[in-house]
Amino acid sequence: MERAIDDSHRLLRGLPSVDELLRDDEIRRSAALCGASTVIATEAVRGALEDIRGRILSGALHEVTIDDIMGSVAARMKEALASRIRRVINASGTVLHTNIGRAILSNEAVEALTLAAEGCINLEMDIENGERGERDCLVEGLIKRLTGAENASIVNNNAAAVLITLNTLAEGGEVIVSRGELIEIGGSFRLPDIIKKSGCVLKEVGTTNRTHPRDYATAITENTALIFKAHTSNYRIVGFTAEVGLKELVEIGSARSIPVVEDLGSGSLVDLTRWGLPREPVAGESIASGAGIVLFSGDKLLGGPQAGVIAGRKDLVDRIRKNPLKRALRADKLTLSALEATLRLYLNEDTLPRTLPVLRHMARPLSEIDEAAQTAAALLGDSLGDGFTIEVEDGESVVGGGSLPGHNLKTRVVSITHGTTGPERIFRYFLNSDPSILGRVSKGRFILDMRTVERPGDVVPAGVFVP
Ligand SMILES: *Cc1c(COP(=O)(O)O)cnc(C)c1O
């Protein structure tokens, strides 16, 4: 025991100082090589020494070589400079996965994004007459054409769109919402809370499963500012149910000059049944039914960047634009450029399944997914080694992002099991590869859904799996 203490004292005394290490040629070379500043290098040296001291004191380290110290310093510098952003291959079976950034942008949107990032654009500049412009004008024309709305405005996401719309049109007043539509969406978006934060008073009507026209009609008082209809994005009420359609709500509202706002959540600009997909509310239909304002996300079914679209009656949109909150919630040049390019794709619906990745993935033929799964299974068989069972099976994908709730899409998955290792470990191994591969665990197996994977080789992890 005493010898051990002596030993550690000797080791600690023998360690070089921070200054000595910072002056060392090899450390200076490796700092220059990875582009580490003096601050980063100093932190790395301190961290490495601290770590080694700790391990000596705990008895875990009985010998220290200069190479150990150098190696640790270099690794720490590299780690400090490494990007926190990692590419993730989406084999999760969720087309619009919020945790990995929802919609994959089209080539056209990426080009527009790059153009805007690399230089300046006419964000708020009317090029024709050299005057100051309004940034919403970049996409206003397209949204009007694609939805039939009189005017449009863009904010950072749909939650912001709901907030600014309620605050503008109903601050201090009552907002009528059916109890069946008081939704919570992931990431702490709860409609009752947003209504409160907008400065409005929530007036719930009806019951969870059934709300009737008379519920709305009798709830209207002189304090009523708005009727709000929310798309119950991520769940469905089935069985003994009744909800009041938008047209009827508009009739009830307009008799008392009360506008109806519809939060479509995902909302689509086109009828998805055209490609054999389930029906999702179409923004243009809500406008045609008389909604004063419709709200939807840019990065859900629309397939663009994160954004919130506010479209509807000119007088209402004009008021929203003038709200000081608009300044706080306005979208930047990157978002607007990518959104504009995405919206332009909708001008040709025939090519949309090719040009828009979200639609391409939703409408991808099963035969093509199967082909990708077979190729991936063969590649994985070669790379994973012994002990694994790899099979191609039927599966189900979901659209996600609150779109098409309750509707699953038939898919083909690669299922991977191992004789002695559980599926959670295989899941983490794939996730920790670079790029990360996000599969999922289902019924005791680790599975990779190939619907959203364009290159089968992408689901082959880079390293070697040690069970
Ligand atoms: C997703 C969703 C929102 C929030 O949209 P974000 O763009 O994620 O902010 C709001 N309302 C509904 C009904 C939704 O589905």
The ligand as an SDF file (V2000), in Angstrom:
LIG
                    3D

 15 15  0  0  0  0  0  0  0  0999 V2000
  -46.8460   20.9760  -36.2880 C   0  0  0  0  0  0  0  0  0  0  0  0
  -47.9940   21.8050  -35.8880 C   0  0  0  0  0  0  0  0  0  0  0  0
  -47.8110   23.0840  -35.3550 C   0  0  0  0  0  0  0  0  0  0  0  0
  -46.4450   23.6560  -35.1160 C   0  0  0  0  0  0  0  0  0  0  0  0
  -45.7780   23.8540  -36.3120 O   0  0  0  0  0  0  0  0  0  0  0  0
  -44.1930   24.1050  -36.3050 P   0  0  0  0  0  0  0  0  0  0  0  0
  -43.8980   24.4830  -37.7250 O   0  0  0  0  0  0  0  0  0  0  0  0
  -43.5710   22.8460  -35.8640 O   0  0  0  0  0  0  0  0  0  0  0  0
  -43.9490   25.2310  -35.3640 O   0  0  0  0  0  0  0  0  0  0  0  0
  -48.9200   23.8080  -35.0160 C   0  0  0  0  0  0  0  0  0  0  0  0
  -50.1580   23.3110  -35.1800 N   0  0  0  0  0  0  0  0  0  0  0  0
  -50.3750   22.0920  -35.6880 C   0  0  0  0  0  0  0  0  0  0  0  0
  -51.7810   21.6010  -35.8330 C   0  0  0  0  0  0  0  0  0  0  0  0
  -49.3030   21.2820  -36.0700 C   0  0  0  0  0  0  0  0  0  0  0  0
  -49.4970   20.0750  -36.5580 O   0  0  0  0  0  0  0  0  0  0  0  0
  1  2  1  0
  2  3  1  0
  2 14  2  0
  3  4  1  0
  3 10  2  0
  4  5  1  0
  5  6  1  0
  6  7  2  0
  6  8  1  0
  6  9  1  0
 10 11  1  0
 11 12  2  0
 12 13  1  0
 12 14  1  0
 14 15  1  0
M  END
$$$$
